[in-house]
Amino acid sequence: MLELTEKTTVHPPDAHNQTLVNNVHPFDWKNPEPSGRYNMVVIGAGTAGLVTAAGAAGLGAKVALIEKHLIGGDCLNVGCVPSKAILRAARAWADVRNAEEFGVKVPPGAHVDFGAVMERMRRLRASISHHDSARRFKDLGVDVFLGTGRFTGPDTIEVGGKTLTFAKACIATGARAAAPPIPGLTESGYLTNETVFSLTELPLRLAVIGAGPIGCELSQAFSRFGSRVSLLQSASRILAREDADASAIVEKALREDGVELVPGASVTRVSVGPAGKVVHFTKDGRSQQVEVDEILVGVGRAPNVNNLGLEVAGVEFDEKTGVKVDGSLRTSNSRIFAAGDICFPFQFTHTADALARIVIENALFKGRAKTGSLVIPWATYTDPEIAHVGMYEEDARAKGIRTVTITQQLNEVDRAILDGEGNGFARVLVQEGTDKILGATIVARHAGEMISEMTLAMTGGVGLKTLARTIHPYPTQAEALRKLGDSFNRSRLKPWVKKVLEKWMAWTR
C-alpha cells in the first residue's frame, strides 16, 4: 500500500491523482479533538470500515474513523475501480478488432493508446473518489483521523498522539499484496495490483505469475493492449477453483487474445539480464526461462495485523489468516469486532460491505446476525466472465448431499447467438428430489450481471420451478436462466408420464 508524506503523491503526479489525494488523504487535514467515549471506533477506511462508520453514524452513533493510507482502501485506489476501467478499455479494443464479424469496416491504423487508457482510468477514479473523501465522512458526522491507529488497551486507541476511548471498535485494516519468496524477485523489481495502475507506458513483454482472477484479468487486458504476455501458473489449469469446463472456456479466450499460458510452471528465481528481467522456471522437469520488461505478481495476500497493538487489546490473530472472529464477527475481546479482508476468506468488496452490516447490527444493537447465513457470489472479469454463487459439486459431495446438475449452453440462447457470444453456459446445482438451488455458475460476457438473479433466488429460498415461471424479456442472455428451470421441469417427468403425454398429444393432433 502507498505510504504518504507531505512530499509524495500517487504516481504519476498528474491532476487526476492530485484530486484523488485531496479527497482520500488531504495533506492539510486537521485531526479533530477526541470528545468523550465513542460508540464505535473503526480502524481502516476501506469498504468494510467505510460502511461500518457511515452506517453507525447514520443511526445516531458517535463514530471515529482512522486511516493511515488512502481512504477507500484497495477497491477505490488499487483494486476494483482502476482494474475495471482498464478492462473496459481492453474490451472496447477487442470489439473494434472483431468488428468485421458484424459487417463493420474499421479503417487501417486503429490502435490502442495505452497512455490514454491509463489517463482515463485515473480521471474516472478521481471522479469517484469524492464518495470516499475525508470531508464527506466528516459531513456525515464521523470524526476522521488520518494517521496510524494502535490499540493501547482493551478499550483505547492512540492515533497522532491522541487517545480515543470506545464502547465498541471494528478492525477493518484489510490485506495487502504479498509476493512469494522467489529468489531475486525483490532485487529485480516487480508489480502487484498496488503498483501496476501507476504505469504510463505499456510493457512490451510481461510475465504474470499466478493464474487466479487478478492474473487472468490483467493478462488478457495487457495482451489485448499489445504486450507479449506469459502467464505462469503452478496448477494444471487457470482459475483452478472453478469448474474445469468453465475455466477451459476462459483459457481458450486468453489464448485467442495472444496470452502464452504456461501451466505446471514452478518459478525458481528471477535475474536481470542485458535485455530485461529473466524469470527462471521448471516445467515437466526441464529448466526454462522467459525474458520480459516487467513482472506482475498476481498471487498472495497478507492480512494487515502488524503494529496494531492487538496483543495489548487482547485480540487473537494469525499473521497468515488475520484476526480471529466468531460467526458474529466478534474477536476474543468482546468489545472489538472485525470485518473485511482482515478476518474473512472471501475477499471481495461486496463481502466486506455485507460483513460491515453484520458488525453494525451485532455491535451496536446486540443483534444475532451470523456470517454463515450469507449467500456470497463472485465474478472473475475476464472476457467472457465467470460468475459463481453457492456450492460446487465437490462441495455438496463432501457434505454428503445428493445433487442434480443442469447446464444450458449459450449457443442455444438466441440473444447470445445474435451477440456473437455463444461460447459459454449457465449451470445450476439443485438438491436431488427438490428444486432447491445449492449453487450456480455462469460463463458469459456479462456473467457478473446475470449471477444476481441466482443469488436472489438462493437468498429468498426460491426454487428452480419458480425461476421457470418467471417471465424474462426476449431476447436476452438471461433467458438462459429460465431455460434452466424448463430443463429441470422436464427432468422431473416420470417415464410413464411422458408416454401418457405423448399418446395424448398424438390423439389430439
ABEGO torsion letter per residue (X at the ends): XBBBBAABBBOBBBAAAAAAAAAABBAABBBBBBBEBBABBBBEABAAAAAAAAAAAAAGBBBBBBBABBBGEAAAAABAAAAAAAAAAAAAAAAAAAAAAAGBBBBBGBBBBAAAAAAAAAAAAAAAAAAABAAAAAAAGBBBBBEBBBBABAABBBBGGBBBBBABBBBAAEBBBBBBBBBGAAAAEBBBAAAAAABABBBABBBBBEABAAAAAAAAAAAAAGBBBBBBBABABBGAABBAAAAAAAAAAAAAAGBBBBBGBBBABBBBBAAEBBBBBBBGGBBBBBBBABBBBABEBBBBABGAGAAAAGBBBBAAAEBBBBAAGBBABAABBBBEAAABABBBAAAAAAAAAAAAAAAAAGBABBAAABBBBBBBABOBBBBBBEBBAAAAAAAGBBBBBBBBBAAABAAAAAAGAABEBBBBBBBBGBABBABBBBBBAAAAAAAAAAAAAAAAGBBAAAAAABBBBOBBAAAAAAAAAAAAAAAABBAAAAAAAAAAAAAAX
